[in-house]
Amino acid sequence: MTTNGFLIFLMAFLFLFLGYLGVPVAFALIAGVLVVTAFTPISLPSIMTQLFNGMDVEALLAVPFFLLVGELMTAANVTSRMIKLSQALIGHVRGGLAQVVTVFSMFFAGISGSSAADVAVLSRSLGPDMKREGYDMAFTAALIASASTMANLIPPSIMAVVYGATGNVSIGGLFLGGVVPGVLVGIGLMIYSHFFGPIGVMRARSSLREVTDAAKGAVVPLVIPIIIMGGILSGFFTPTEAGVVAVAYIVFVAIPLLNRGYLKQLPHDMATTGLLYSIPLITIAAASAFGWMLAYLRGPAVVSGWISSAAGNDPYMIMLLLVGLFIIVGDFIDAIPAIIIFMPIITDLTKNADINPVHMGVVIIVTLAFGLITPPYGIALLMASKFIGVRFGRAMFASFPIYVVFLAAIVFCIYFPSVVLWLPKHFLPESVGCFKNPSGAGYICP
């Protein structure tokens, strides 16, 4: 009789082996599941059903709308106004353009929720300017890739949508919980650029009038984060509805005001977004089937048992071990399938150690965002190095010092949950387990 341990090893080996041969992640995952299914009593129709069940989650409808928001803002060149505002605010300090990259990423993260969109915009808009000013191209690629990860932390975050939908965790709570680590990473990148990055061309400080004019020009696109988070926090919108309203605002307000001639390109961008969404959607389906088979083989119970035996019920030690696990996982697997595959393990450990689900989710999301710039996968770093025109190896070595920023943010999130959960507790208290005070106004929080 074939043991569960061998089947788990076979499934994982096939996935990794096919992945390194260049097979797309989704098909590598499905291939591993189908081969292992032949050694179990499970029928192929059951596996096919699980593929569709993985996609049949209403909350995932938010993803294509956030992708469309980023695509429209990028292609219509509306983002140039936010870049001008960033330059007016911070362009005069040491390493001015490097600072602008980080500040703009924080602005754009509140719109797109996609690191890929952020990398594309920054590489196209600021990459040539940084090259002209003498910035090392490896540093430029590493900084752009690192700054783009904030799109997964500062709301709206596609990674948070997938985590919340898969793990039955409040998406609004994850959005708000991601603000603190997102700001920490942003501040860390600015400090690194100031003290350790190239000097760049020193510009004169912008006058108050110039800052005001730049802010006026950026008002229309910067309303989008207010629409998304304001609607979610007020209870008017679900995350999916917030995405729909944001798209409607761009189509009927932002583009007509700022780039009317672009309206004829809308059908092309919508079709492009559909193609972009098909990639994570099929990956979600494949990862769901992979995770289901893993659960059937009792893999999550075994792994969570190992972690529990090493850490006991100490929540900090459990999260540190999970961070170590996901740093390794993130080196080889994209964040979305990693979340879906390992969610049963995360859920089990979260309950056993009495960890707040939103706190755990934020820690995992920050760790997986870090995986976007770690080799050999490092998809954000791969994209940035390709767009900037520098070898991946050089960009990778230039990114190593920046790892300190991410590791510091992860450790902070683990050991200071009250800071991470401050915004969710004040604006969405029920998302973190608070309940209405039965004897009066307000909430009681655990």
ChimeraX attribute file (.defattr): number of C-alpha atoms within 10 A of each C-alpha:
attribute: neighborCount
match mode: 1-to-1
recipient: residues
	/A:1	4
	/A:2	8
	/A:3	9
	/A:4	16
	/A:5	13
	/A:6	12
	/A:7	22
	/A:8	19
	/A:9	13
	/A:10	16
	/A:11	25
	/A:12	17
	/A:13	13
	/A:14	19
	/A:15	24
	/A:16	19
	/A:17	14
	/A:18	17
	/A:19	18
	/A:20	13
	/A:21	9
	/A:22	10
	/A:23	15
	/A:24	14
	/A:25	23
	/A:26	21
	/A:27	17
	/A:28	24
	/A:29	27
	/A:30	24
	/A:31	19
	/A:32	24
	/A:33	28
	/A:34	18
	/A:35	14
	/A:36	18
	/A:37	18
	/A:38	11
	/A:39	13
	/A:40	14
	/A:41	7
	/A:42	13
	/A:43	11
	/A:44	13
	/A:45	9
	/A:46	11
	/A:47	21
	/A:48	15
	/A:49	12
	/A:50	21
	/A:51	22
	/A:52	16
	/A:53	14
	/A:54	22
	/A:55	19
	/A:56	12
	/A:57	12
	/A:58	9
	/A:59	19
	/A:60	22
	/A:61	18
	/A:62	21
	/A:63	25
	/A:64	23
	/A:65	26
	/A:66	27
	/A:67	25
	/A:68	25
	/A:69	27
	/A:70	27
	/A:71	22
	/A:72	25
	/A:73	23
	/A:74	19
	/A:75	14
	/A:76	22
	/A:77	16
	/A:78	20
	/A:79	22
	/A:80	18
	/A:81	20
	/A:82	24
	/A:83	23
	/A:84	20
	/A:85	25
	/A:86	26
	/A:87	24
	/A:88	23
	/A:89	23
	/A:90	21
	/A:91	24
	/A:92	18
	/A:93	20
	/A:94	19
	/A:95	24
	/A:96	24
	/A:97	29
	/A:98	30
	/A:99	28
	/A:100	26
	/A:101	31
	/A:102	27
	/A:103	25
	/A:104	23
	/A:105	29
	/A:106	25
	/A:107	21
	/A:108	31
	/A:109	28
	/A:110	26
	/A:111	30
	/A:112	32
	/A:113	29
	/A:114	27
	/A:115	30
	/A:116	19
	/A:117	22
	/A:118	31
	/A:119	28
	/A:120	20
	/A:121	25
	/A:122	29
	/A:123	25
	/A:124	13
	/A:125	16
	/A:126	19
	/A:127	24
	/A:128	15
	/A:129	13
	/A:130	21
	/A:131	14
	/A:132	10
	/A:133	13
	/A:134	12
	/A:135	21
	/A:136	16
	/A:137	21
	/A:138	22
	/A:139	22
	/A:140	30
	/A:141	33
	/A:142	28
	/A:143	28
	/A:144	29
	/A:145	30
	/A:146	31
	/A:147	28
	/A:148	35
	/A:149	30
	/A:150	33
	/A:151	30
	/A:152	27
	/A:153	33
	/A:154	29
	/A:155	29
	/A:156	32
	/A:157	28
	/A:158	25
	/A:159	27
	/A:160	30
	/A:161	27
	/A:162	24
	/A:163	27
	/A:164	23
	/A:165	17
	/A:166	20
	/A:167	18
	/A:168	12
	/A:169	21
	/A:170	22
	/A:171	28
	/A:172	24
	/A:173	28
	/A:174	32
	/A:175	27
	/A:176	27
	/A:177	30
	/A:178	32
	/A:179	21
	/A:180	21
	/A:181	25
	/A:182	24
	/A:183	16
	/A:184	19
	/A:185	27
	/A:186	25
	/A:187	16
	/A:188	19
	/A:189	24
	/A:190	23
	/A:191	14
	/A:192	18
	/A:193	22
	/A:194	17
	/A:195	11
	/A:196	11
	/A:197	20
	/A:198	19
	/A:199	18
	/A:200	19
	/A:201	18
	/A:202	13
	/A:203	15
	/A:204	10
	/A:205	15
	/A:206	15
	/A:207	11
	/A:208	11
	/A:209	10
	/A:210	15
	/A:211	18
	/A:212	15
	/A:213	14
	/A:214	20
	/A:215	19
	/A:216	13
	/A:217	18
	/A:218	20
	/A:219	14
	/A:220	19
	/A:221	23
	/A:222	19
	/A:223	16
	/A:224	24
	/A:225	21
	/A:226	14
	/A:227	17
	/A:228	25
	/A:229	21
	/A:230	14
	/A:231	18
	/A:232	21
	/A:233	17
	/A:234	11
	/A:235	11
	/A:236	11
	/A:237	18
	/A:238	19
	/A:239	27
	/A:240	21
	/A:241	18
	/A:242	24
	/A:243	28
	/A:244	20
	/A:245	18
	/A:246	22
	/A:247	22
	/A:248	14
	/A:249	18
	/A:250	23
	/A:251	19
	/A:252	12
	/A:253	14
	/A:254	22
	/A:255	21
	/A:256	13
	/A:257	11
	/A:258	17
	/A:259	12
	/A:260	14
	/A:261	10
	/A:262	15
	/A:263	13
	/A:264	9
	/A:265	12
	/A:266	14
	/A:267	10
	/A:268	10
	/A:269	16
	/A:270	18
	/A:271	12
	/A:272	15
	/A:273	20
	/A:274	15
	/A:275	13
	/A:276	15
	/A:277	17
	/A:278	13
	/A:279	13
	/A:280	19
	/A:281	19
	/A:282	19
	/A:283	25
	/A:284	27
	/A:285	25
	/A:286	31
	/A:287	29
	/A:288	28
	/A:289	27
	/A:290	29
	/A:291	26
	/A:292	21
	/A:293	25
	/A:294	22
	/A:295	18
	/A:296	13
	/A:297	18
	/A:298	14
	/A:299	22
	/A:300	22
	/A:301	16
	/A:302	14
	/A:303	14
	/A:304	20
	/A:305	16
	/A:306	12
	/A:307	20
	/A:308	19
	/A:309	11
	/A:310	13
	/A:311	17
	/A:312	14
	/A:313	17
	/A:314	14
	/A:315	21
	/A:316	15
	/A:317	16
	/A:318	23
	/A:319	26
	/A:320	17
	/A:321	16
	/A:322	21
	/A:323	22
	/A:324	13
	/A:325	13
	/A:326	23
	/A:327	18
	/A:328	16
	/A:329	18
	/A:330	24
	/A:331	20
	/A:332	19
	/A:333	23
	/A:334	20
	/A:335	24
	/A:336	20
	/A:337	23
	/A:338	19
	/A:339	29
	/A:340	26
	/A:341	24
	/A:342	21
	/A:343	18
	/A:344	21
	/A:345	20
	/A:346	22
	/A:347	19
	/A:348	15
	/A:349	25
	/A:350	21
	/A:351	11
	/A:352	14
	/A:353	17
	/A:354	12
	/A:355	19
	/A:356	18
	/A:357	23
	/A:358	29
	/A:359	23
	/A:360	21
	/A:361	26
	/A:362	29
	/A:363	27
	/A:364	25
	/A:365	26
	/A:366	25
	/A:367	25
	/A:368	28
	/A:369	27
	/A:370	26
	/A:371	28
	/A:372	25
	/A:373	29
	/A:374	24
	/A:375	18
	/A:376	17
	/A:377	17
	/A:378	22
	/A:379	20
	/A:380	29
	/A:381	29
	/A:382	24
	/A:383	19
	/A:384	30
	/A:385	27
	/A:386	15
	/A:387	16
	/A:388	24
	/A:389	14
	/A:390	18
	/A:391	14
	/A:392	21
	/A:393	15
	/A:394	15
	/A:395	26
	/A:396	22
	/A:397	14
	/A:398	18
	/A:399	22
	/A:400	12
	/A:401	13
	/A:402	19
	/A:403	14
	/A:404	15
	/A:405	19
	/A:406	24
	/A:407	16
	/A:408	15
	/A:409	21
	/A:410	24
	/A:411	15
	/A:412	17
	/A:413	25
	/A:414	22
	/A:415	14
	/A:416	11
	/A:417	18
	/A:418	12
	/A:419	14
	/A:420	24
	/A:421	26
	/A:422	16
	/A:423	18
	/A:424	25
	/A:425	21
	/A:426	11
	/A:427	14
	/A:428	21
	/A:429	20
	/A:430	17
	/A:431	21
	/A:432	22
	/A:433	16
	/A:434	16
	/A:435	14
	/A:436	13
	/A:437	11
	/A:438	9
	/A:439	6
	/A:440	7
	/A:441	8
	/A:442	12
	/A:443	16
	/A:444	14
	/A:445	13
	/A:446	8
